[in-house]
Every structure is written in structure tokens, then in C-alpha cells.
């Protein structure tokens, strides 16, 4: 969800379309955004502050000072915002924005905003088509504001034509589409695998490892936040992505993980293989639970298919990223993997270093590129590590182009 956890400052001005903004707030909150609302004095004639406060779960700001004569800091509001949305944008407020006038909270927040500003014009047909309006809208565009086009329909005057504020659903869709187009991985298909694999011994027992899947899931989430179309092939794990756009395919064994990754690889642009896939599996899987007997039990283990090596042999246009988790000789083994498995870079982390590896919320990594250059990172949360890896992937993508 592109708007999830975004701070959106909604500025409402005094047009009849202001009545739609209660629904707009509700849609933004439903998308997972944190919404604060500022209104001009005339906007309060069309929509109440109480309604907007209840829907946004935040106090609504209408003036530079509240009822107790406390200052409402417009600079702090503007700095809080990841996005400012002005809806409806009347001809009067448009003129103020275009000419740098500041006589209310909305214009003060606008002039203080460093974040992207979306505006949804709303005015009568002749006003919308007037040369001054057209000029003012072009001025806003030249100042990097994003115009949400007015829609065609019946207007308050009774005329029919362009000038209606875009419907709330269309405003939200427009914002999401615009944001996705400006994200670094927009249009890219990315495969991530994560978690352990369980190799069955009998119906109740398996061979597994201590991987939780946290690192890979964090990667899938971060790639999705950066606009990618992400497919996550996830082994047995209770950790799940928080980004709803991530398509998750659950598997259990190394064979199942290989099958899914292999089938997807030809259609994707980038593969980041972070899963802790079993190197061996039982040669025989018993149909019934093995009963305890006197003496030792011997299990014959055979190799599983090396997913990373297999995809490396198939690689054409793709960027392929691997992980190396070792207890000894980490960098030496990691460098060997880059060449052997035809990787663009590898993420190396130690299973024996405190705060790194399986079952913890942090990680400390070294990225090694295909020229054996080392890029060291400090101990961080796995979410922060995911951002570092995604940024390095983007750099590799640009170099790859």
C-alpha cells in the first residue's frame, strides 16, 4: 500500500466540493495513512471540523491560534507531512499559491511545505477555462506541484463541463499511481525467497534450521515500498509481509522452493535469494511415524538442488543476488559463491557474531560485488539492513542498464 504510514496533510478550501472531503479522509485512513486536516474559514461553511476530526483521529486546525490562544505552528505541520493534498483547490486559493500570498493556515502550510504537493482544482466551467486560471495552474506545475485534473460533469451553477473536483476515489488512485511512477523500482518484477525449508523424515518429523525469515520478508516489504512488483517465496515461517502488494507463495521443502523460484525466474528482473535452504534432505521419507527402537537410527541424506546456482546458469538479463551465512571464513566463502553461482553481488553475514544471523531482529552485513569490492555496514535492525540492500540493488540496476 503506497500510502500506508504516510503523513498526509489535507488542506480544504471553501468550495462546494469540500463536502466530499469527509469521504476523502476516510479513504486515506483506510489506505493506512496518518491524516491531519487544515481548513480555511470559508471551508467550514461546507464541512464541519468535528466530522473531520473524528474521521482523521486528529485535531483539525483552522487558524493560526486555537481557542486557548495557543499558536498552531504551520511550519511544524508542513514538516510533519510526507504529502500535502489541497482539495478542493478554489480559484482564490490557486491565485494565492501562484503569487505567494499568505493570509491563512492553508497558504502558510503550502509555502512551508517541502514535501510533494498534490492539488485538486474545483471551480465553475468558465473559471476553470479562464486564461488566468490556466496560467496559475502552469505556475504551480512549474513549482513541481502535481495537478489532479478536474473532472467533467454537472457543476454547482447548473452548467455541465470541466471543473468538478475529482472524486475522492479518483484522487486516491491518482496519488498512488503518481507515487508509484516516481519510485525507483516502479515497473520492476522482483523475486525474493526467505525463511527455512523443512525436509520431511516422516509425517511428524523433519530436518530444518533456525531461520525465521525476518530478513527476507523485510526485503520483500522494502522492495514493494519502492514500487516493485514483488513475489515472495516463503518457507515455513510465522513472519509475513506487511505490504499488501507483496504476493506470497508458501512452500515447505527445498524442492518446492526450487520449483517455484525456477518457474518465476524467466519473467522477473531481479532475484534476491535470502532463504536458508537445506543443503541435504533424507533419501527416504517414511510414510508412517518412525518408532523408537534400541540402537542408533541412521538417515541417509542426499543433496538438494542448489537454487542459486541453478538460476545463475539460466541468468540472462536478470540481476541475481545471493546471501552467505557462515560461522567461519565468511568472506572467503562468500567470494567463492559470487563466481561459482554467477551473482551480481552477495550479502555476507556471520552466524556466530552477536546480533547477527538467525532468530534476532538485527543484522550486520558486508556486501561483496562481483569485482570483490567490500561494502561494510554497521549492526542495524533488519528493516534498516533491508533498506541498505535495496539501495545497493538500485545502484547495481543503474550500472546494469
Buried (B, 14 or more C-beta within 10 A) or exposed (E): BBBBEBBBBBBBBBBBBBBBBBEBBBBBBEBBBBBBBBBBEBBBEBBEBEBBBEBBEBEBBBBEEEEEEEEBBBEEBBBBBBBBBBBBBBBBBBBBBBEEEBEBBBBBBBBBBEBBBBBBBBBBBEBBEBEEBEEBBEBBEEEEBBBBEBBEEEBEBEEEBBBBBBBBEBBBBBBBEBBBEEBBBBEBBBBBBBBBBBBBBBEEBBBBBEBBBBBBBBBBBBBBBBBBBBBBBBBBBEBBBBBEBBEBBBBBBBBBBBBBBBEBBEEBBBBBBBBBBBEBBBEEBBEEEEEEEEEEEEEEEEEBBBBBBBBBEEBEEBBBBBBBBBEEEBBEBBBEBBEEBBBBBBBBBBBEEEEBBBEBEBBBBBBBBBEEEEBEBEBBBBBBBBBBBBEBBBEBBEEEE
